Amino acid sequence: MHTFIRACPRCNRPYSYIEEGKVNGRTYLYAVHCYRDDLGREISSECCLGPKDHYEHVTRIHEKKD
Ligand SMILES: [Zn+2]
């Protein structure tokens, strides 16, 4: 096992946990962001990280926007 940084490779924000979901027989990973908005409401959003077997590749996608 390797340790990974708990930051979403899609949006670069920290995520709360990783969730798995099956699509067409393949397991996909989703980074789930849980946070509270200004009114204190709990909000969660997901970013699809791609198929689980390609996850290590996906983690290397870090787009630089500067
Ligand atoms: Zn994200």
N, CA, C, O and the ligand as a Tripos MOL2 file, in Angstrom:
@<TRIPOS>MOLECULE
protein
  265   263    67     0     0
PROTEIN
NO_CHARGES

@<TRIPOS>ATOM
      1 N           0.8380   -1.2020    0.0000 N.3       1 MET1
      2 CA          0.0000    0.0000    0.0000 C.3       1 MET1
      3 C           0.8720    1.2510    0.0000 C.2       1 MET1
      4 O           1.9510    1.2800    0.5920 O.2       1 MET1
      5 N           0.3910    2.2470   -0.6560 N.am      2 HIS2
      6 CA          1.1000    3.5120   -0.6360 C.3       2 HIS2
      7 C           0.1890    4.5620   -0.0100 C.2       2 HIS2
      8 O          -1.0360    4.4560   -0.0610 O.2       2 HIS2
      9 N           0.7890    5.5390    0.5590 N.am      3 THR3
     10 CA         -0.0150    6.6270    1.1090 C.3       3 THR3
     11 C          -0.3200    7.6120   -0.0050 C.2       3 THR3
     12 O           0.4740    7.7850   -0.9300 O.2       3 THR3
     13 N          -1.4430    8.2380    0.0860 N.am      4 PHE4
     14 CA         -1.7450    9.2570   -0.9010 C.3       4 PHE4
     15 C          -2.2280   10.5300   -0.2240 C.2       4 PHE4
     16 O          -2.7440   10.5240    0.8930 O.2       4 PHE4
     17 N          -2.0420   11.5910   -0.9350 N.am      5 ILE5
     18 CA         -2.4710   12.8930   -0.4250 C.3       5 ILE5
     19 C          -3.9810   12.9910   -0.5690 C.2       5 ILE5
     20 O          -4.5400   12.7020   -1.6270 O.2       5 ILE5
     21 N          -4.6220   13.3970    0.4980 N.am      6 ARG6
     22 CA         -6.0810   13.4710    0.4410 C.3       6 ARG6
     23 C          -6.5330   14.7580   -0.2160 C.2       6 ARG6
     24 O          -7.2500   15.5650    0.3750 O.2       6 ARG6
     25 N          -6.1020   14.9280   -1.4360 N.am      7 ALA7
     26 CA         -6.5720   16.0590   -2.2240 C.3       7 ALA7
     27 C          -7.0900   15.5110   -3.5390 C.2       7 ALA7
     28 O          -6.4830   14.6280   -4.1450 O.2       7 ALA7
     29 N          -8.1960   16.0350   -3.9610 N.am      8 CYS8
     30 CA         -8.8430   15.5400   -5.1520 C.3       8 CYS8
     31 C          -8.0280   15.8760   -6.3940 C.2       8 CYS8
     32 O          -7.7070   17.0440   -6.6140 O.2       8 CYS8
     33 N          -7.6850   14.8830   -7.2130 N.am      9 PRO9
     34 CA         -6.9170   15.1770   -8.4230 C.3       9 PRO9
     35 C          -7.7100   15.9600   -9.4590 C.2       9 PRO9
     36 O          -7.1370   16.5190  -10.3940 O.2       9 PRO9
     37 N          -9.0000   15.9990   -9.2950 N.am     10 ARG10
     38 CA         -9.8240   16.7320  -10.2640 C.3      10 ARG10
     39 C          -9.8880   18.2310   -9.9520 C.2      10 ARG10
     40 O          -9.6730   19.0720  -10.8250 O.2      10 ARG10
     41 N         -10.1860   18.5410   -8.6940 N.am     11 CYS11
     42 CA        -10.4050   19.9540   -8.3670 C.3      11 CYS11
     43 C          -9.3970   20.4660   -7.3470 C.2      11 CYS11
     44 O          -9.4380   21.6340   -6.9590 O.2      11 CYS11
     45 N          -8.4840   19.5830   -6.9070 N.am     12 ASN12
     46 CA         -7.4130   19.9770   -5.9870 C.3      12 ASN12
     47 C          -7.8850   20.3920   -4.5980 C.2      12 ASN12
     48 O          -7.0960   20.8990   -3.8010 O.2      12 ASN12
     49 N          -9.1610   20.1820   -4.3030 N.am     13 ARG13
     50 CA         -9.6380   20.4450   -2.9480 C.3      13 ARG13
     51 C          -9.5250   19.1660   -2.1380 C.2      13 ARG13
     52 O          -9.5790   18.0790   -2.7120 O.2      13 ARG13
     53 N          -9.3710   19.2590   -0.8320 N.am     14 PRO14
     54 CA         -9.3570   18.0500   -0.0150 C.3      14 PRO14
     55 C         -10.7020   17.3400   -0.0870 C.2      14 PRO14
     56 O         -11.7530   17.9790   -0.1390 O.2      14 PRO14
     57 N         -10.6570   16.0270   -0.0900 N.am     15 TYR15
     58 CA        -11.9080   15.2820   -0.0770 C.3      15 TYR15
     59 C         -12.0850   14.5880    1.2610 C.2      15 TYR15
     60 O         -11.1310   14.4280    2.0220 O.2      15 TYR15
     61 N         -13.3130   14.1780    1.5410 N.am     16 SER16
     62 CA        -13.6140   13.5590    2.8260 C.3      16 SER16
     63 C         -13.3300   12.0690    2.8010 C.2      16 SER16
     64 O         -12.8000   11.5110    3.7620 O.2      16 SER16
     65 N         -13.6840   11.4360    1.7080 N.am     17 TYR17
     66 CA        -13.4070   10.0050    1.5660 C.3      17 TYR17
     67 C         -13.5510    9.6050    0.1080 C.2      17 TYR17
     68 O         -14.0560   10.3540   -0.7290 O.2      17 TYR17
     69 N         -13.0810    8.3820   -0.1610 N.am     18 ILE18
     70 CA        -13.1870    7.8270   -1.5140 C.3      18 ILE18
     71 C         -14.3120    6.8020   -1.5290 C.2      18 ILE18
     72 O         -14.4190    5.9570   -0.6400 O.2      18 ILE18
     73 N         -15.1300    6.8940   -2.5380 N.am     19 GLU19
     74 CA        -16.2450    5.9830   -2.6660 C.3      19 GLU19
     75 C         -16.0940    5.2010   -3.9720 C.2      19 GLU19
     76 O         -15.6040    5.7280   -4.9710 O.2      19 GLU19
     77 N         -16.5230    3.9360   -3.9470 N.am     20 GLU20
     78 CA        -16.4580    3.1300   -5.1600 C.3      20 GLU20
     79 C         -17.8510    2.9660   -5.7390 C.2      20 GLU20
     80 O         -18.8300    2.8510   -5.0020 O.2      20 GLU20
     81 N         -17.9330    2.9560   -7.0280 N.am     21 GLY21
     82 CA        -19.2050    2.7170   -7.6810 C.3      21 GLY21
     83 C         -18.9880    1.8990   -8.9340 C.2      21 GLY21
     84 O         -17.9850    2.0660   -9.6280 O.2      21 GLY21
     85 N         -19.9320    1.0120   -9.2250 N.am     22 LYS22
     86 CA        -19.7700    0.1560  -10.4020 C.3      22 LYS22
     87 C         -20.5620    0.7080  -11.5680 C.2      22 LYS22
     88 O         -21.7530    0.9950  -11.4560 O.2      22 LYS22
     89 N         -19.8790    0.8490  -12.6850 N.am     23 VAL23
     90 CA        -20.5080    1.2840  -13.9180 C.3      23 VAL23
     91 C         -20.0870    0.3230  -15.0170 C.2      23 VAL23
     92 O         -18.9000    0.1550  -15.2960 O.2      23 VAL23
     93 N         -21.0760   -0.3020  -15.6320 N.am     24 ASN24
     94 CA        -20.7970   -1.2520  -16.7130 C.3      24 ASN24
     95 C         -19.7920   -2.3290  -16.3010 C.2      24 ASN24
     96 O         -18.9440   -2.7280  -17.0990 O.2      24 ASN24
     97 N         -19.8870   -2.7930  -15.0680 N.am     25 GLY25
     98 CA        -19.0220   -3.8800  -14.6220 C.3      25 GLY25
     99 C         -17.6400   -3.4430  -14.1950 C.2      25 GLY25
    100 O         -16.8480   -4.2660  -13.7380 O.2      25 GLY25
    101 N         -17.3360   -2.1820  -14.3320 N.am     26 ARG26
    102 CA        -16.0400   -1.6840  -13.8840 C.3      26 ARG26
    103 C         -16.2340   -0.8660  -12.6200 C.2      26 ARG26
    104 O         -17.2600   -0.2140  -12.4260 O.2      26 ARG26
    105 N         -15.2200   -0.9180  -11.7650 N.am     27 THR27
    106 CA        -15.2920   -0.1560  -10.5340 C.3      27 THR27
    107 C         -14.6420    1.2080  -10.7420 C.2      27 THR27
    108 O         -13.4920    1.3230  -11.1650 O.2      27 THR27
    109 N         -15.4190    2.2230  -10.4300 N.am     28 TYR28
    110 CA        -14.9220    3.5830  -10.5380 C.3      28 TYR28
    111 C         -14.7420    4.1570   -9.1460 C.2      28 TYR28
    112 O         -15.4290    3.7650   -8.2030 O.2      28 TYR28
    113 N         -13.8280    5.0710   -9.0330 N.am     29 LEU29
    114 CA        -13.5920    5.7410   -7.7600 C.3      29 LEU29
    115 C         -14.0940    7.1780   -7.8390 C.2      29 LEU29
    116 O         -13.9430    7.8700   -8.8460 O.2      29 LEU29
    117 N         -14.6890    7.5880   -6.7400 N.am     30 TYR30
    118 CA        -15.1840    8.9560   -6.6450 C.3      30 TYR30
    119 C         -14.6170    9.5970   -5.3990 C.2      30 TYR30
    120 O         -14.6110    8.9840   -4.3310 O.2      30 TYR30
    121 N         -14.1480   10.8050   -5.5190 N.am     31 ALA31
    122 CA        -13.7420   11.5800   -4.3540 C.3      31 ALA31
    123 C         -14.9660   12.3460   -3.8780 C.2      31 ALA31
    124 O         -15.5720   13.1010   -4.6390 O.2      31 ALA31
    125 N         -15.3240   12.1490   -2.6240 N.am     32 VAL32
    126 CA        -16.5170   12.7930   -2.0850 C.3      32 VAL32
    127 C         -16.0900   13.9620   -1.2110 C.2      32 VAL32
    128 O         -15.3340   13.8090   -0.2510 O.2      32 VAL32
    129 N         -16.5910   15.1160   -1.5700 N.am     33 HIS33
    130 CA        -16.3250   16.3240   -0.7880 C.3      33 HIS33
    131 C         -17.5280   16.6120    0.0920 C.2      33 HIS33
    132 O         -18.6450   16.7590   -0.4050 O.2      33 HIS33
    133 N         -17.3050   16.6940    1.3940 N.am     34 CYS34
    134 CA        -18.3750   17.0950    2.3030 C.3      34 CYS34
    135 C         -17.9610   18.4130    2.9490 C.2      34 CYS34
    136 O         -16.8580   18.5460    3.4800 O.2      34 CYS34
    137 N         -18.8280   19.3360    2.8920 N.am     35 TYR35
    138 CA        -18.5150   20.6300    3.5040 C.3      35 TYR35
    139 C         -19.8160   21.3250    3.8680 C.2      35 TYR35
    140 O         -20.9030   20.8700    3.5120 O.2      35 TYR35
    141 N         -19.6910   22.4140    4.5710 N.am     36 ARG36
    142 CA        -20.8700   23.1810    4.9510 C.3      36 ARG36
    143 C         -20.8420   24.5180    4.2360 C.2      36 ARG36
    144 O         -19.7920   25.1440    4.0950 O.2      36 ARG36
    145 N         -21.9980   24.9370    3.7920 N.am     37 ASP37
    146 CA        -22.0500   26.2320    3.1400 C.3      37 ASP37
    147 C         -22.2030   27.3340    4.1910 C.2      37 ASP37
    148 O         -22.1490   27.0650    5.3910 O.2      37 ASP37
    149 N         -22.3900   28.5480    3.7440 N.am     38 ASP38
    150 CA        -22.4430   29.6940    4.6600 C.3      38 ASP38
    151 C         -23.5900   29.5990    5.6570 C.2      38 ASP38
    152 O         -23.5330   30.1850    6.7380 O.2      38 ASP38
    153 N         -24.6350   28.8560    5.2890 N.am     39 LEU39
    154 CA        -25.7850   28.7060    6.1730 C.3      39 LEU39
    155 C         -25.6710   27.4750    7.0620 C.2      39 LEU39
    156 O         -26.5960   27.1610    7.8120 O.2      39 LEU39
    157 N         -24.5480   26.7800    6.9840 N.am     40 GLY40
    158 CA        -24.3350   25.6150    7.8310 C.3      40 GLY40
    159 C         -24.9580   24.3470    7.2980 C.2      40 GLY40
    160 O         -25.0010   23.3320    7.9930 O.2      40 GLY40
    161 N         -25.4420   24.3960    6.0680 N.am     41 ARG41
    162 CA        -26.0300   23.1970    5.4830 C.3      41 ARG41
    163 C         -24.9340   22.2580    4.9960 C.2      41 ARG41
    164 O         -23.9250   22.6990    4.4450 O.2      41 ARG41
    165 N         -25.1390   20.9690    5.2050 N.am     42 GLU42
    166 CA        -24.1610   20.0020    4.7300 C.3      42 GLU42
    167 C         -24.3400   19.7700    3.2400 C.2      42 GLU42
    168 O         -25.4380   19.5030    2.7510 O.2      42 GLU42
    169 N         -23.2540   19.8770    2.5600 N.am     43 ILE43
    170 CA        -23.2710   19.6760    1.1130 C.3      43 ILE43
    171 C         -22.2230   18.6300    0.7780 C.2      43 ILE43
    172 O         -21.1320   18.6310    1.3470 O.2      43 ILE43
    173 N         -22.5490   17.7470   -0.1350 N.am     44 SER44
    174 CA        -21.5300   16.8270   -0.6090 C.3      44 SER44
    175 C         -21.5450   16.8300   -2.1260 C.2      44 SER44
    176 O         -22.6000   16.9140   -2.7550 O.2      44 SER44
    177 N         -20.3810   16.7400   -2.6900 N.am     45 SER45
    178 CA        -20.2750   16.6340   -4.1320 C.3      45 SER45
    179 C         -19.2200   15.5900   -4.4470 C.2      45 SER45
    180 O         -18.3260   15.3310   -3.6410 O.2      45 SER45
    181 N         -19.3300   15.0010   -5.6100 N.am     46 GLU46
    182 CA        -18.4050   13.9410   -5.9890 C.3      46 GLU46
    183 C         -17.6540   14.3300   -7.2450 C.2      46 GLU46
    184 O         -18.1920   14.9790   -8.1420 O.2      46 GLU46
    185 N         -16.4120   13.9220   -7.2870 N.am     47 CYS47
    186 CA        -15.6430   14.0250   -8.5190 C.3      47 CYS47
    187 C         -15.2640   12.6150   -8.9360 C.2      47 CYS47
    188 O         -14.7150   11.8580   -8.1360 O.2      47 CYS47
    189 N         -15.5490   12.2580  -10.1690 N.am     48 CYS48
    190 CA        -15.1690   10.9330  -10.6490 C.3      48 CYS48
    191 C         -13.6830   10.9180  -10.9500 C.2      48 CYS48
    192 O         -13.1730   11.7510  -11.6990 O.2      48 CYS48
    193 N         -12.9960    9.9470  -10.3490 N.am     49 LEU49
    194 CA        -11.5500    9.8490  -10.5430 C.3      49 LEU49
    195 C         -11.1840    8.8640  -11.6350 C.2      49 LEU49
    196 O         -10.0120    8.7250  -11.9860 O.2      49 LEU49
    197 N         -12.1840    8.1800  -12.1730 N.am     50 GLY50
    198 CA        -11.9080    7.2190  -13.2200 C.3      50 GLY50
    199 C         -11.9130    5.7970  -12.6910 C.2      50 GLY50
    200 O         -12.1350    5.5720  -11.5020 O.2      50 GLY50
    201 N         -11.6690    4.8320  -13.5810 N.am     51 PRO51
    202 CA        -11.6830    3.4240  -13.1820 C.3      51 PRO51
    203 C         -10.6440    3.1350  -12.1160 C.2      51 PRO51
    204 O          -9.5510    3.7020  -12.1210 O.2      51 PRO51
    205 N         -11.0000    2.2400  -11.1980 N.am     52 LYS52
    206 CA        -10.1220    1.9410  -10.0750 C.3      52 LYS52
    207 C          -8.7690    1.4100  -10.5350 C.2      52 LYS52
    208 O          -7.7360    1.7450   -9.9550 O.2      52 LYS52
    209 N          -8.7780    0.5760  -11.5860 N.am     53 ASP53
    210 CA         -7.5060   -0.0130  -12.0180 C.3      53 ASP53
    211 C          -6.5940    1.0060  -12.6950 C.2      53 ASP53
    212 O          -5.4270    0.7200  -12.9660 O.2      53 ASP53
    213 N          -7.1200    2.1730  -12.9620 N.am     54 HIS54
    214 CA         -6.2850    3.2290  -13.5260 C.3      54 HIS54
    215 C          -6.0370    4.3370  -12.5260 C.2      54 HIS54
    216 O          -5.5390    5.4080  -12.8730 O.2      54 HIS54
    217 N          -6.3900    4.0670  -11.2800 N.am     55 TYR55
    218 CA         -6.3690    5.1510  -10.3050 C.3      55 TYR55
    219 C          -4.9830    5.7510  -10.1320 C.2      55 TYR55
    220 O          -4.8350    6.9690  -10.0340 O.2      55 TYR55
    221 N          -3.9730    4.9010  -10.0950 N.am     56 GLU56
    222 CA         -2.6290    5.4300   -9.8800 C.3      56 GLU56
    223 C          -2.2270    6.3710  -10.9940 C.2      56 GLU56
    224 O          -1.5090    7.3490  -10.7870 O.2      56 GLU56
    225 N          -2.7110    6.0460  -12.1890 N.am     57 HIS57
    226 CA         -2.4390    6.9510  -13.3080 C.3      57 HIS57
    227 C          -3.1850    8.2610  -13.1210 C.2      57 HIS57
    228 O          -2.6390    9.3410  -13.3500 O.2      57 HIS57
    229 N          -4.4320    8.1520  -12.7050 N.am     58 VAL58
    230 CA         -5.2640    9.3500  -12.5650 C.3      58 VAL58
    231 C          -4.6910   10.3090  -11.5320 C.2      58 VAL58
    232 O          -4.7760   11.5270  -11.6840 O.2      58 VAL58
    233 N          -4.1020    9.7390  -10.4690 N.am     59 THR59
    234 CA         -3.5800   10.6150   -9.4190 C.3      59 THR59
    235 C          -2.4620   11.5050   -9.9230 C.2      59 THR59
    236 O          -2.1230   12.5080   -9.2950 O.2      59 THR59
    237 N          -1.8960   11.1400  -11.0470 N.am     60 ARG60
    238 CA         -0.7960   11.9630  -11.5480 C.3      60 ARG60
    239 C          -1.2980   13.1330  -12.3930 C.2      60 ARG60
    240 O          -0.5270   14.0050  -12.7930 O.2      60 ARG60
    241 N          -2.5960   13.1340  -12.6520 N.am     61 ILE61
    242 CA         -3.1550   14.2680  -13.4140 C.3      61 ILE61
    243 C          -3.3060   15.4520  -12.4800 C.2      61 ILE61
    244 O          -4.2110   15.4970  -11.6460 O.2      61 ILE61
    245 N          -2.4350   16.3750  -12.6270 N.am     62 HIS62
    246 CA         -2.5280   17.6050  -11.8340 C.3      62 HIS62
    247 C          -2.3210   18.7690  -12.7800 C.2      62 HIS62
    248 O          -1.1950   19.1560  -13.0930 O.2      62 HIS62
    249 N          -3.4200   19.3050  -13.2160 N.am     63 GLU63
    250 CA         -3.3030   20.3860  -14.1740 C.3      63 GLU63
    251 C          -2.8220   21.6470  -13.5010 C.2      63 GLU63
    252 O          -3.3350   22.0520  -12.4580 O.2      63 GLU63
    253 N          -1.8530   22.2480  -14.0980 N.am     64 LYS64
    254 CA         -1.3670   23.5190  -13.5740 C.3      64 LYS64
    255 C          -2.0660   24.6330  -14.3200 C.2      64 LYS64
    256 O          -2.0760   24.6880  -15.5500 O.2      64 LYS64
    257 N          -2.6440   25.5090  -13.5420 N.am     65 LYS65
    258 CA         -3.4080   26.5790  -14.1820 C.3      65 LYS65
    259 C          -2.7150   27.9250  -14.0790 C.2      65 LYS65
    260 O          -3.2850   28.9580  -14.4290 O.2      65 LYS65
    261 N          -1.4950   27.9050  -13.6020 N.am     66 ASP66
    262 CA         -0.8140   29.2150  -13.4960 C.3      66 ASP66
    263 C           0.2000   29.4180  -14.5990 C.2      66 ASP66
    264 O           0.8530   30.4600  -14.6520 O.2      66 ASP66
    265 ZN        -13.0050   17.1320   -6.4120 Zn       67 ZN67
@<TRIPOS>BOND
     1     1     2 1
     2     2     3 1
     3     3     4 2
     4     3     5 am
     5     5     6 1
     6     6     7 1
     7     7     8 2
     8     7     9 am
     9     9    10 1
    10    10    11 1
    11    11    12 2
    12    11    13 am
    13    13    14 1
    14    14    15 1
    15    15    16 2
    16    15    17 am
    17    17    18 1
    18    18    19 1
    19    19    20 2
    20    19    21 am
    21    21    22 1
    22    22    23 1
    23    23    24 2
    24    23    25 am
    25    25    26 1
    26    26    27 1
    27    27    28 2
    28    27    29 am
    29    29    30 1
    30    30    31 1
    31    31    32 2
    32    31    33 am
    33    33    34 1
    34    34    35 1
    35    35    36 2
    36    35    37 am
    37    37    38 1
    38    38    39 1
    39    39    40 2
    40    39    41 am
    41    41    42 1
    42    42    43 1
    43    43    44 2
    44    43    45 am
    45    45    46 1
    46    46    47 1
    47    47    48 2
    48    47    49 am
    49    49    50 1
    50    50    51 1
    51    51    52 2
    52    51    53 am
    53    53    54 1
    54    54    55 1
    55    55    56 2
    56    55    57 am
    57    57    58 1
    58    58    59 1
    59    59    60 2
    60    59    61 am
    61    61    62 1
    62    62    63 1
    63    63    64 2
    64    63    65 am
    65    65    66 1
    66    66    67 1
    67    67    68 2
    68    67    69 am
    69    69    70 1
    70    70    71 1
    71    71    72 2
    72    71    73 am
    73    73    74 1
    74    74    75 1
    75    75    76 2
    76    75    77 am
    77    77    78 1
    78    78    79 1
    79    79    80 2
    80    79    81 am
    81    81    82 1
    82    82    83 1
    83    83    84 2
    84    83    85 am
    85    85    86 1
    86    86    87 1
    87    87    88 2
    88    87    89 am
    89    89    90 1
    90    90    91 1
    91    91    92 2
    92    91    93 am
    93    93    94 1
    94    94    95 1
    95    95    96 2
    96    95    97 am
    97    97    98 1
    98    98    99 1
    99    99   100 2
   100    99   101 am
   101   101   102 1
   102   102   103 1
   103   103   104 2
   104   103   105 am
   105   105   106 1
   106   106   107 1
   107   107   108 2
   108   107   109 am
   109   109   110 1
   110   110   111 1
   111   111   112 2
   112   111   113 am
   113   113   114 1
   114   114   115 1
   115   115   116 2
   116   115   117 am
   117   117   118 1
   118   118   119 1
   119   119   120 2
   120   119   121 am
   121   121   122 1
   122   122   123 1
   123   123   124 2
   124   123   125 am
   125   125   126 1
   126   126   127 1
   127   127   128 2
   128   127   129 am
   129   129   130 1
   130   130   131 1
   131   131   132 2
   132   131   133 am
   133   133   134 1
   134   134   135 1
   135   135   136 2
   136   135   137 am
   137   137   138 1
   138   138   139 1
   139   139   140 2
   140   139   141 am
   141   141   142 1
   142   142   143 1
   143   143   144 2
   144   143   145 am
   145   145   146 1
   146   146   147 1
   147   147   148 2
   148   147   149 am
   149   149   150 1
   150   150   151 1
   151   151   152 2
   152   151   153 am
   153   153   154 1
   154   154   155 1
   155   155   156 2
   156   155   157 am
   157   157   158 1
   158   158   159 1
   159   159   160 2
   160   159   161 am
   161   161   162 1
   162   162   163 1
   163   163   164 2
   164   163   165 am
   165   165   166 1
   166   166   167 1
   167   167   168 2
   168   167   169 am
   169   169   170 1
   170   170   171 1
   171   171   172 2
   172   171   173 am
   173   173   174 1
   174   174   175 1
   175   175   176 2
   176   175   177 am
   177   177   178 1
   178   178   179 1
   179   179   180 2
   180   179   181 am
   181   181   182 1
   182   182   183 1
   183   183   184 2
   184   183   185 am
   185   185   186 1
   186   186   187 1
   187   187   188 2
   188   187   189 am
   189   189   190 1
   190   190   191 1
   191   191   192 2
   192   191   193 am
   193   193   194 1
   194   194   195 1
   195   195   196 2
   196   195   197 am
   197   197   198 1
   198   198   199 1
   199   199   200 2
   200   199   201 am
   201   201   202 1
   202   202   203 1
   203   203   204 2
   204   203   205 am
   205   205   206 1
   206   206   207 1
   207   207   208 2
   208   207   209 am
   209   209   210 1
   210   210   211 1
   211   211   212 2
   212   211   213 am
   213   213   214 1
   214   214   215 1
   215   215   216 2
   216   215   217 am
   217   217   218 1
   218   218   219 1
   219   219   220 2
   220   219   221 am
   221   221   222 1
   222   222   223 1
   223   223   224 2
   224   223   225 am
   225   225   226 1
   226   226   227 1
   227   227   228 2
   228   227   229 am
   229   229   230 1
   230   230   231 1
   231   231   232 2
   232   231   233 am
   233   233   234 1
   234   234   235 1
   235   235   236 2
   236   235   237 am
   237   237   238 1
   238   238   239 1
   239   239   240 2
   240   239   241 am
   241   241   242 1
   242   242   243 1
   243   243   244 2
   244   243   245 am
   245   245   246 1
   246   246   247 1
   247   247   248 2
   248   247   249 am
   249   249   250 1
   250   250   251 1
   251   251   252 2
   252   251   253 am
   253   253   254 1
   254   254   255 1
   255   255   256 2
   256   255   257 am
   257   257   258 1
   258   258   259 1
   259   259   260 2
   260   259   261 am
   261   261   262 1
   262   262   263 1
   263   263   264 2
@<TRIPOS>SUBSTRUCTURE
     1 MET1         2 RESIDUE 1 A MET
     2 HIS2         6 RESIDUE 1 A HIS
     3 THR3        10 RESIDUE 1 A THR
     4 PHE4        14 RESIDUE 1 A PHE
     5 ILE5        18 RESIDUE 1 A ILE
     6 ARG6        22 RESIDUE 1 A ARG
     7 ALA7        26 RESIDUE 1 A ALA
     8 CYS8        30 RESIDUE 1 A CYS
     9 PRO9        34 RESIDUE 1 A PRO
    10 ARG10       38 RESIDUE 1 A ARG
    11 CYS11       42 RESIDUE 1 A CYS
    12 ASN12       46 RESIDUE 1 A ASN
    13 ARG13       50 RESIDUE 1 A ARG
    14 PRO14       54 RESIDUE 1 A PRO
    15 TYR15       58 RESIDUE 1 A TYR
    16 SER16       62 RESIDUE 1 A SER
    17 TYR17       66 RESIDUE 1 A TYR
    18 ILE18       70 RESIDUE 1 A ILE
    19 GLU19       74 RESIDUE 1 A GLU
    20 GLU20       78 RESIDUE 1 A GLU
    21 GLY21       82 RESIDUE 1 A GLY
    22 LYS22       86 RESIDUE 1 A LYS
    23 VAL23       90 RESIDUE 1 A VAL
    24 ASN24       94 RESIDUE 1 A ASN
    25 GLY25       98 RESIDUE 1 A GLY
    26 ARG26      102 RESIDUE 1 A ARG
    27 THR27      106 RESIDUE 1 A THR
    28 TYR28      110 RESIDUE 1 A TYR
    29 LEU29      114 RESIDUE 1 A LEU
    30 TYR30      118 RESIDUE 1 A TYR
    31 ALA31      122 RESIDUE 1 A ALA
    32 VAL32      126 RESIDUE 1 A VAL
    33 HIS33      130 RESIDUE 1 A HIS
    34 CYS34      134 RESIDUE 1 A CYS
    35 TYR35      138 RESIDUE 1 A TYR
    36 ARG36      142 RESIDUE 1 A ARG
    37 ASP37      146 RESIDUE 1 A ASP
    38 ASP38      150 RESIDUE 1 A ASP
    39 LEU39      154 RESIDUE 1 A LEU
    40 GLY40      158 RESIDUE 1 A GLY
    41 ARG41      162 RESIDUE 1 A ARG
    42 GLU42      166 RESIDUE 1 A GLU
    43 ILE43      170 RESIDUE 1 A ILE
    44 SER44      174 RESIDUE 1 A SER
    45 SER45      178 RESIDUE 1 A SER
    46 GLU46      182 RESIDUE 1 A GLU
    47 CYS47      186 RESIDUE 1 A CYS
    48 CYS48      190 RESIDUE 1 A CYS
    49 LEU49      194 RESIDUE 1 A LEU
    50 GLY50      198 RESIDUE 1 A GLY
    51 PRO51      202 RESIDUE 1 A PRO
    52 LYS52      206 RESIDUE 1 A LYS
    53 ASP53      210 RESIDUE 1 A ASP
    54 HIS54      214 RESIDUE 1 A HIS
    55 TYR55      218 RESIDUE 1 A TYR
    56 GLU56      222 RESIDUE 1 A GLU
    57 HIS57      226 RESIDUE 1 A HIS
    58 VAL58      230 RESIDUE 1 A VAL
    59 THR59      234 RESIDUE 1 A THR
    60 ARG60      238 RESIDUE 1 A ARG
    61 ILE61      242 RESIDUE 1 A ILE
    62 HIS62      246 RESIDUE 1 A HIS
    63 GLU63      250 RESIDUE 1 A GLU
    64 LYS64      254 RESIDUE 1 A LYS
    65 LYS65      258 RESIDUE 1 A LYS
    66 ASP66      262 RESIDUE 1 A ASP
    67 ZN67       265 GROUP 0 **** ****
